[in-house]
Amino acid sequence: MSRLLADLRAVERMLAEGFFETGVRRIGAEQELVLVDDHWDPAPVAVEVLQRIDDPHVTTELARFNLEFNCDPLHFEGKCLSRLEAQLHDLLELVRKACREEGARPLLMGILPTLQLSDLAWNNITPRERYYALNDRLTKLRGGGYELDIKGIDELTVRHETVMLEALNTSFQLHYQVDPETFALSYNVAQAVAGPMIAAAANSPVLFGKRLWHETRIAIFQQAVETRRPDMPHERDTLPRVRFGEQWCESSVMELFRSDVARQRMLFGSEVVEDPFAALDAGRAPKLAAIQTHNSTVYRWNRACYGITEGRPHLRIENRLLGAGPTILDEMANAALWFGLMAGLPSVVPELTDRLDFDDAKGNFVAAAKQGLTAQFTWLDGKVIPARSLLLDELIPIARAGLVDSGVDSEDVEKYLSVMHDRVDRGQTGAQWMLSSVARMRGKGTRAERLCALTAATGGRQDKGHPVHEWELADVCECGDWRPNYLRVGQYMTTNLFTVHEDESLELVASIMDWQQIRHVPVEDSAQRLVGLVSYRRLLRVLADSSHGPLRDMAVRDVMLRDPITGTPSMSTLEAVELMRANGLSCLPIVSDGKLVGIVTEHDFMQIAGQLLEQSLRASEAEASKRAQAGQE
């Protein structure tokens, strides 16, 4: 802590003595990637891929199926945007080539639809001491495991034992260098446009097959890195480690640094031993390793950063709002909008904080994360305006002027902002494309097939490079070979279950079977633990036995099979078939951590067998047709 406090005092001195670089604006970007295999499932080969790449731009992430590369800083002028795009393409191709050697490929997706909770197992954490320590310290701070509770069109509640929930997210992060004297206004602009930026760039609506927020990454990160204990008294106001902020910045970056040091516990100490004041006395820029280390574990959506470029210290703002993808061109459109607003809005609305209430800016941020372009915003002077209208009528023109006034190449400005304009105008962000695709595939294939198709369609369209607003909706046939989606019972089990409690009437069970045309009703307790099973056959036996009274007078406990044989989501299909055959079972309840999560039945396997038979017959017909043609020739 003493080093951290010393670094803070050094920043104060640097600000007072004008030590920071001024009059120079640079931009930069960080690109996170998810790696997938031939079946579009996560490929935990990042360590092996990195060993094939001899380039310091590329580095690890928390999970073995993620990588990150960092672009070089560029002066904010001329062809900076097209140069940034070119480096993104070059580095992505570098990773793509290395991935091929490991049977994988990189994808730009905010959340990979085919990710399953089992992919977040401890063996998939990248084997680096920092990641192990991060998990240990966050877990200790929060007093136990991790959980997500997110409500969108669907609802999701997930509990997990490690910080690997954070690995669900992949982002595209932007950096914008600012002068110390204008830091407060620039930072407030970044906060004010956070909502519109998310609305225009949302790309992460689906997690574990559930349709949640348009930018579900926001909810995941805020909950997955939550360090406040569940038993914290509700009367006490405490700040989350991941947060938007509490108020406008009034005058200096020191407000943010001091708040983060005072309100958030240190997770790591700095390994660099340096006297920052000795460095300043010698005319050198101090590394300030302690403050940089602490800053990297306090996750503001817009984060103040300290850095050194060409020997000169500077301040910059890091935008952490945006998900990866859908294409590099789409990401560059997002970047152009943000950089343009950062450059243009301060002069258009210098009195920003007097005309926009901070709570409204924060509310816009939340509304955009949940609703995307359909959100309603409260903007300047309390004006309520649809997100699309605000972007099309006000913010995109301001961004265009900001880029032009900064000397950015006019062709670049038109190229990227026209993509943004058309995306907003048509209302098809990456998130909306996914949601519309899921709706189109409703009732087709299994959930695993639909999620595979969504991922495969993203990969295919991403390779072509067309912006997302031009994409055709995904179709379930794009999944390709259907067999990989039936390897584990968790991929196709029925999860929309009808259950009863053991003290309920047997008449209810009979009614549910009749109404829903099902033959098995699981019995669970109040904690969703499986305690029994009522089958159609057992119900028929009761009806055939005249010694029993009416069903309405009988309780489920009198008939149910207690402690039925069960499987798990990770059980292979072959294991499930053998288990059911050996025990004469017509259904297999699926449990996870003792709780009922799904069910598979004979009918499911009949469907698989039917697909196999159809595929075999079609292959035989095709082969026979080839032989016939060859004979005619």
Long-range contacts (C-beta under 8 A, 24 or more apart in sequence): 1-266, 3-269, 3-270, 3-273, 3-289, 3-290, 4-261, 4-266, 4-270, 4-290, 4-291, 4-294, 5-261, 6-275, 6-276, 6-277, 6-290, 7-276, 7-286, 7-288, 7-289, 7-290, 7-291, 8-254, 8-257, 8-258, 8-261, 8-291, 9-277, 10-276, 10-277, 10-280, 10-286, 10-288, 11-253, 11-254, 11-257, 11-288, 11-291, 11-306, 12-254, 13-277, 13-280, 14-280, 14-313, 15-180, 15-252, 15-253, 15-254, 17-280, 19-280, 19-285, 19-313, 20-179, 20-180, 20-312, 20-313, 20-314, 20-315, 21-177, 21-309, 21-312, 21-313, 21-314, 22-179, 22-180, 22-181, 23-179, 24-75, 24-177, 24-314, 25-75, 25-76, 25-77, 25-176, 25-177, 25-178, 25-343, 25-406, 26-73, 26-74, 26-75, 26-76, 26-175, 26-176, 26-177, 26-309, 26-314, 26-316, 27-73, 27-74, 27-76, 27-80, 27-84, 27-174, 27-175, 27-176, 27-177, 27-335, 27-339, 28-70, 28-71, 28-72, 28-73, 28-74, 28-84, 28-174, 28-175, 28-316, 29-70, 29-71, 29-84, 29-88, 29-172, 29-173, 29-174, 29-175, 29-331, 29-335, 30-68, 30-69, 30-70, 30-71, 30-171, 30-172, 30-173, 30-175, 31-68, 31-69, 31-70, 31-71, 31-88, 31-91, 31-92, 31-108, 31-172, 31-324, 31-331, 32-61, 32-66, 32-67, 32-68, 32-169, 32-170, 32-171, 32-172, 32-173, 32-324, 33-66, 33-67, 33-68, 33-69, 33-92, 33-95, 33-106, 33-107, 33-108, 33-170, 33-324, 34-65, 34-66, 34-106, 34-107, 34-109, 34-112, 34-170, 34-324, 35-65, 35-66, 35-67, 35-99, 35-104, 35-105, 35-106, 35-107, 36-65, 36-104, 36-105, 36-106, 36-107, 36-112, 36-114, 36-455, 36-459, 37-103, 37-104, 38-103, 39-452, 39-481, 39-484, 39-485, 40-114, 40-452, 40-455, 40-456, 40-459, 40-479, 41-114, 41-119, 41-484, 42-112, 42-114, 42-115, 42-119, 42-124, 43-99, 43-102, 43-103, 43-104, 44-119, 44-124, 45-99, 45-102, 45-103, 45-104, 46-126, 47-126, 47-127, 48-102, 49-95, 49-98, 49-99, 49-101, 49-102, 49-104, 50-98, 52-98, 52-101, 52-102, 53-94, 53-95, 53-98, 55-91, 55-94, 57-91, 58-91, 58-94, 58-95, 60-126, 60-128, 61-126, 61-167, 61-170, 62-125, 62-126, 62-131, 62-134, 62-163, 62-164, 62-166, 62-167, 63-120, 63-124, 63-125, 63-126, 63-164, 63-167, 64-124, 64-125, 64-126, 65-119, 65-124, 65-167, 66-126, 66-167, 66-170, 67-95, 67-106, 69-94, 69-95, 73-175, 73-177, 73-309, 76-176, 76-177, 76-339, 76-343, 76-406, 76-408, 77-406, 77-407, 77-408, 78-407, 78-408, 78-409, 79-409, 79-412, 80-408, 80-409, 80-412, 81-332, 81-335, 81-336, 81-339, 81-403, 81-408, 81-409, 81-412, 81-413, 81-416, 82-409, 82-412, 82-415, 84-332, 84-335, 85-328, 85-329, 85-332, 88-328, 88-331, 88-332, 89-328, 92-328, 105-459, 107-325, 107-455, 107-458, 107-459, 107-462, 108-170, 108-172, 108-324, 108-325, 108-326, 108-327, 108-328, 108-331, 108-462, 109-170, 109-203, 109-204, 109-323, 109-324, 109-325, 109-326, 109-455, 109-458, 110-169, 110-170, 110-171, 110-203, 110-204, 110-215, 110-216, 110-217, 110-323, 110-324, 110-325, 110-430, 111-168, 111-169, 111-170, 111-204, 111-206, 111-207, 111-216, 111-217, 111-220, 111-323, 112-168, 112-170, 112-455, 113-206, 113-209, 113-434, 113-451, 113-452, 113-454, 113-455, 114-448, 114-451, 114-452, 114-455, 115-168, 115-207, 115-208, 116-208, 116-490, 116-569, 117-158, 117-160, 117-208, 118-490, 118-569, 118-570, 120-160, 120-162, 120-164, 120-165, 120-167, 120-168, 121-164, 122-161, 122-162, 122-164, 124-164, 124-167, 125-162, 125-164, 125-167, 130-268, 133-267, 133-268, 134-163, 134-267, 134-297, 135-162, 135-163, 135-164, 137-267, 137-268, 138-163, 138-225, 138-227, 138-267, 139-163, 141-227, 141-229, 141-265, 142-226, 142-227, 142-228, 142-229, 142-230, 143-229, 143-230, 143-231, 144-230, 146-223, 146-224, 146-226, 147-223, 148-219, 148-220, 148-223, 148-224, 149-223, 150-207, 150-210, 150-212, 150-213, 150-216, 150-219, 150-220, 150-223, 151-212, 152-205, 152-210, 152-211, 152-212, 152-213, 152-216, 152-370, 153-211, 153-212, 153-435, 154-210, 154-211, 154-212, 155-210, 156-207, 156-208, 156-210, 156-212, 158-208, 163-224, 163-225, 165-220, 165-223, 165-224, 166-220, 166-221, 166-224, 166-225, 168-207, 168-217, 168-220, 168-224, 169-204, 169-217, 169-220, 169-221, 169-323, 170-323, 170-324, 171-217, 171-320, 171-322, 171-323, 171-324, 172-322, 172-323, 172-324, 172-325, 172-331, 172-334, 173-318, 173-319, 173-320, 173-322, 174-318, 174-319, 174-322, 174-334, 174-335, 174-338, 174-339, 175-305, 175-316, 175-317, 175-318, 175-319, 176-316, 176-317, 176-319, 176-338, 176-339, 176-342, 177-314, 177-315, 177-316, 178-315, 178-316, 178-317, 179-315, 180-252, 180-253, 180-315, 182-346, 183-249, 183-252, 183-253, 183-304, 183-315, 184-248, 184-249, 184-250, 184-251, 184-252, 184-253, 184-255, 185-346, 185-350, 185-352, 186-317, 186-342, 186-346, 187-249, 187-253, 187-256, 187-302, 187-304, 187-317, 188-248, 188-249, 188-352, 188-353, 189-341, 189-342, 189-345, 189-346, 189-352, 190-302, 190-317, 190-319, 190-342, 191-244, 191-245, 191-248, 191-249, 191-302, 191-358, 191-361, 192-345, 192-352, 192-356, 192-361, 193-338, 193-341, 193-345, 193-395, 194-244, 194-301, 194-302, 194-321, 194-361, 194-364, 194-365, 194-368, 195-361, 195-363, 195-364, 195-365, 195-366, 195-367, 195-368, 195-375, 195-377, 195-387, 196-364, 196-368, 196-377, 196-387, 196-390, 196-391, 196-395, 197-319, 197-321, 197-322, 197-334, 197-337, 197-338, 197-341, 197-368, 198-321, 198-322, 198-365, 198-368, 198-369, 198-372, 199-368, 199-371, 199-372, 199-373, 199-375, 199-387, 199-388, 199-391, 199-429, 200-334, 200-337, 200-373, 200-387, 200-391, 200-420, 200-423, 200-424, 200-429, 201-321, 201-322, 201-323, 201-330, 201-334, 201-429, 201-430, 202-323, 202-368, 202-369, 202-372, 202-373, 202-429, 202-430, 202-431, 202-432, 203-322, 203-323, 203-324, 203-325, 203-326, 203-429, 203-430, 203-431, 203-434, 203-468, 204-323, 204-430, 204-431, 205-372, 205-431, 205-434, 205-435, 206-434, 206-435, 206-438, 206-451, 206-454, 209-447, 209-450, 209-451, 211-435, 211-438, 213-369, 213-370, 214-368, 214-369, 214-370, 214-371, 214-372, 214-373, 214-429, 214-431, 214-432, 214-435, 215-321, 215-323, 215-368, 215-369, 215-372, 215-431, 217-323, 218-301, 218-321, 218-369, 219-369, 221-299, 225-299, 227-264, 227-265, 239-263, 239-264, 241-297, 241-298, 241-299, 242-299, 242-300, 242-301, 243-299, 243-300, 243-301, 244-300, 244-301, 244-362, 244-365, 245-300, 245-301, 245-302, 245-358, 245-362, 246-358, 247-358, 248-353, 248-358, 253-304, 253-315, 256-300, 256-304, 257-291, 257-295, 257-304, 260-294, 260-295, 260-298, 260-300, 261-294, 264-294, 264-297, 264-298, 266-294, 266-297, 267-294, 267-297, 268-293, 268-294, 268-297, 269-293, 284-311, 285-311, 285-312, 285-313, 286-313, 301-365, 317-342, 323-430, 325-430, 325-458, 325-462, 326-430, 326-433, 326-458, 326-461, 326-462, 326-467, 326-468, 326-471, 327-461, 327-462, 327-465, 327-466, 327-467, 327-468, 328-465, 329-416, 329-419, 329-465, 329-466, 329-467, 330-419, 330-423, 330-430, 330-467, 330-468, 332-416, 332-419, 333-416, 333-417, 333-419, 333-420, 333-423, 333-467, 334-420, 335-416, 336-399, 336-403, 336-412, 336-413, 336-416, 336-417, 336-420, 337-395, 337-396, 337-399, 337-416, 337-417, 337-420, 338-399, 339-399, 339-402, 339-403, 339-408, 340-398, 340-399, 340-400, 340-401, 340-402, 340-403, 340-413, 340-417, 341-395, 341-398, 341-399, 341-402, 342-402, 343-402, 343-403, 343-405, 343-406, 344-398, 344-399, 344-400, 344-401, 344-402, 344-403, 344-405, 345-398, 345-402, 348-398, 348-401, 349-380, 352-380, 355-380, 355-381, 356-380, 357-382, 372-429, 372-431, 372-432, 373-424, 373-427, 373-429, 373-432, 388-424, 388-425, 388-427, 391-420, 391-424, 392-421, 392-424, 392-425, 396-420, 396-421, 396-424, 419-467, 419-469, 422-467, 422-469, 423-467, 423-468, 423-469, 426-469, 428-468, 428-469, 428-471, 429-468, 429-469, 430-468, 433-468, 433-471, 433-473, 433-474, 434-474, 436-473, 437-473, 437-474, 440-473, 440-474, 440-475, 441-474, 441-475, 441-476, 444-476, 445-476, 445-479, 445-482, 445-485, 446-485, 446-486, 446-491, 446-492, 447-491, 447-492, 447-495, 448-485, 448-486, 448-491, 448-492, 449-476, 449-479, 449-482, 449-485, 450-476, 450-479, 452-479, 452-480, 452-484, 452-485, 453-477, 453-478, 453-479, 456-480, 482-611, 486-573, 486-608, 487-572, 487-573, 488-569, 488-570, 488-571, 488-572, 488-573, 489-567, 489-568, 489-569, 489-571, 489-572, 489-573, 489-576, 489-588, 489-590, 489-598, 489-600, 490-568, 490-569, 490-570, 490-571, 490-590, 490-598, 492-600, 492-604, 493-569, 493-590, 493-597, 493-598, 493-599, 493-600, 493-604, 494-598, 494-599, 494-600, 494-601, 494-604, 495-597, 495-598, 497-522, 497-596, 497-598, 497-599, 499-523, 499-524, 499-596, 500-534, 500-556, 501-525, 501-526, 501-556, 502-531, 502-532, 502-555, 502-556, 502-557, 502-560, 503-555, 503-556, 503-557, 504-555, 504-556, 505-551, 505-552, 505-553, 505-554, 505-555, 505-556, 506-534, 506-539, 506-542, 506-551, 506-552, 506-554, 506-555, 506-556, 506-558, 506-559, 507-550, 507-551, 507-552, 507-554, 508-556, 509-534, 509-539, 509-556, 510-539, 510-551, 513-539, 519-586, 519-587, 519-601, 520-586, 520-587, 520-599, 520-601, 522-589, 522-596, 522-599, 523-556, 523-557, 523-560, 524-596, 527-595, 528-595, 528-596, 529-594, 529-595, 529-596, 530-564, 530-566, 530-589, 530-591, 530-594, 530-595, 530-596, 531-560, 531-562, 531-563, 532-556, 532-557, 532-560, 532-561, 532-562, 532-563, 532-564, 533-560, 533-561, 533-564, 533-587, 533-589, 534-559, 534-560, 534-561, 535-561, 535-586, 535-587, 537-586, 564-589, 566-590, 566-591, 567-591, 567-600, 568-592, 569-597, 569-598, 573-608, 576-600, 577-605
